[in-house]
Amino acid sequence: MVQVIQGKDITLAQLIDEFGLHLAEDELFFSEWQQDLPELSDLEKQSLNEVKAEYLHLSKYSILEPVVKMVVLSPLLRLAGFYQPPFYIASEQEVRISSEDEGTIIRGRIDILVFHPPFWVLVIEAKRADYSLVVAIPQALAYMLADATSAKPVFGFVTNGSEFQFIKLTKQVTPRYALSYTLSLNRRDDLYTVVKVLKHLAGLIRNS
């Protein structure tokens, strides 16, 4: 009997059991989020300071997922250059992935997909402010596994507005993934680092 699981309900253990997902232990596997990061201009830093101030103001009340996307995620993607050629943006992209024996099917919708035809570049999962990123990571990984392209790595980005984490997935032979540290809007320059990483990833894809 085929088991159908909604993406939002998937667990990391299920991805490991059903799809052979492995955590990469080599620190160099996901060096893109730490090495060769670009510098930001004073104007870019000022824009990010405004994003932080606006989020902190609005967070006095409960912040739902659409507000996270509008107030935090949208300006980050714009500053990183993902609204410019050669990239395109899709929202609520429907995905379906099945295990090798087709005993398990995962269905769901990617919050935001950045793609450079025909490749997926960045899978983004946004959660409301009071959600832990731990919940978002298996969901993002499941959607990243659904990318039909195995020759290039796929990157993921999860956020609840105040915390941010990057994911890298490769699918040659055995699917492997790694996570960045959790970056925080409340930690001094972490928001700058988030945009530096996004810009770096955009540059890597643009020049590949």
N, C-alpha and C positions, 0 to 999 in steps of 0.2 A: 504493500500500500504506500502510495506517495504521500510524504509529509510536506505540507505547505506551511512555511513560516514567514510571517511579516518581518521585514527588515528591522523595524523598531523593536522587535522582540528577540532578535538573535543574540546569542551569547558568544563570547570568545571561545569557550569550550566546544560549542557546536561547530564553529568554523574550523577548529583544529581537527575535530573528529571526522567531519564530513568532507572537508576540502584539503586536508593535509597542510594547513597553514602552519608555518614555523616562525618563531621569533629569531631574527638574525642576531648572532652574538658578536659578530665582528663590528667594532666601533666605527670602522671606515665605511661600512655598508650604507650608512645614512650621514655622510659628511656634509651634504648640501645645506643643511640647516645651520652649520657652524663655521664653515670655511668660505673664504673669498666673498664675504658679504659686502655689498656696496655701502658707501656713506650716504647719509641723507642731507639734503640741503636745509638751511634754516627755515625756509618756507614750508618744506615738508614736515619738519619737526613742529612748527607752529600749528599746522593743520592737525597733526596728531594730538597736540596738547588740547586743541579745541574738542576733538573727538572724546578724549578722556574726560574733560570738564562736563561735556554734555551728558555722557553716560552716567557719571557720578551724580549729576543733578537729577536725571530721570530715575535713577535706581533707588531713590527714596520711596518709590512705589514699586510694585511688582512689574518686572519687565518681561513681556512675552516675546516669543520667537520672532514675530514680524518686526518688532521694534529693534531687537538685536541686529537683524539684517539691515534695517534702514539706518540706524544710528552708528553702528560700529562696522559691520561687514562691508557695506557698500563703499564708504570712503577708503577702507583699507585696499580693496580690490582696485579702486580707481588710482590710488597712489602707486600701486604696484604695476600698473600698466595693463591690467587684464581687460580693460574696456577698449583697448586699441588693437589694430592688426598686429599679429595674425590670429588673435584670439577671438572666440565667440563665447557667449554665455547662454546657458539653458537653465530654466528653473523647473522644479518638480518633474525632473526627467524620470520616467518609469523604467525600472530595471527588473530583470528576472535572471536568476542564476540557479543552475541545478548541479548537484554533485555528480561525480563520474558515473555512478551506477543509477543516477536519476531517482534515487530514493528520497532525496530532500530537495525542495524547491524554495528559494527565498524570493519574495516579491516585495517591492517597495518603491519609493520615490526619492531621488537625490534632491536635497534642498537646492543646491546650486552646482552646476557642472560647468567648468571652464574647459573648452576643448580647442584644439588646433587640428582641423580636419586632416586625416581621419582619426587622430589620436586624442584620447582623453588626457588632460593635463592635470587637472586638480578637481577632486571631489570634495565638496564642502558640506558639512553637516552643522547646522546651527540649532542651538537649544535655548530654551528660556533661561533667564538669569539664575534661577534657583536649581537648575539641573547640573549634576556632576558630569564632567567630560568622560568619566569612566563609562557612562551609559552610551555616549555617542561613538566611542571608538569602534566597538564591534559592528555597529550599524554602518559606519563609514567604510570599514574594511570589507564588509559584505558587498557593498556597492562597487568598491574598487576591484574586487574579484570578478565582477560582472563585465569589466572591460574586455572586449574580445582581442585586444592587442597584447601580445606577450613579449614583443621585442623591446619595448621601452618601459621604463618604470612609470608607475602612476603615483601621484602624490595626493595626500589627503590633508584636510585642514578642518579641525573641529573647534568650535567656540561656543561659549554661553554668554559672551559679551565682556566678561571680566577675565576669563581664562582662555588660553589658546594652546593648541598642540598640533604638531605636524606629524604626518605619517608617510612612510615610503613603502611601496609594495612592488616586488618583482615577481614574475611568474615563470621564469625559465625553469623547466623541470619541476621544481618544487616551489610553491608560492612562499615567499619570505617577506617579512615586514619588520619595521623598526619604528620607534617613536622618538620624537624630540622630548626635551624636558617640557614641563608645563610652564608656560609663560603667563605672567599676570599683569593686567592693566594697572594694578595697584603697586606693582614693583617698579621702581624708578624709571628705567629706560627700556623695559620689556616691550612696550608697545612699539618703540622704534625698531627693536629687533624683529618683531613680527613682520613689519613692512620690509625690512632688509631681506628677510628670508623669502618673502613673497616676490620681491623684485629679483632676487637671485634666481629663483626657480623660473620666473618668466624669462629672464635672460638666457638661461640654459636651454629652455625649450625653443626660444626664438632663434638661437644660433646653432641648434642641432641639425 
